[in-house]
Amino acid sequence: MNKTELIQAVAKEAGFSQAQARKAVDATLKVASDTLAKGKDITLIGFGTFKVSKRKATTARNPRDGKTVKVPAKKVLKFKVGATLKNRVAAGK
C-alpha cells in the first residue's frame, strides 16, 4: 500500500472526503516524524512502538580491500509490533 492508497482507505473507513483524509494522514505523518526526530518514542497500544535508539560507533571491515573502516555512532529507528497487530497478521485477518 502506498500513500495514495492509504489516503483512499482512510477516507472510506472514516467517511471523510479525499481532501480531509489527505490532511489527516499528512498531519499524522508530520507529527510522528517531528516526535521521532526529537528522540521521543511513539507508542500506539495494540499496534506497536516506534523507538529511537543510539547505535554506538564501531569499526567494520571493507570486504573489497580488507581495510578497517570507522563507522560513526548514529540514531536508528526501531519498531516493535504490538500484540494485537501481531495476532491479526498471524491469523491473516
Secondary structure, 3 states (H helix, E strand, C coil): CCHHHHHHHHHHHHCCCHHHHHHHHHHHHHHHHHHHHCCCCEEECCCEEEEEEEECCEEEECCCCCCEEEECCEEEEEEEECHHHHHHHHHCC
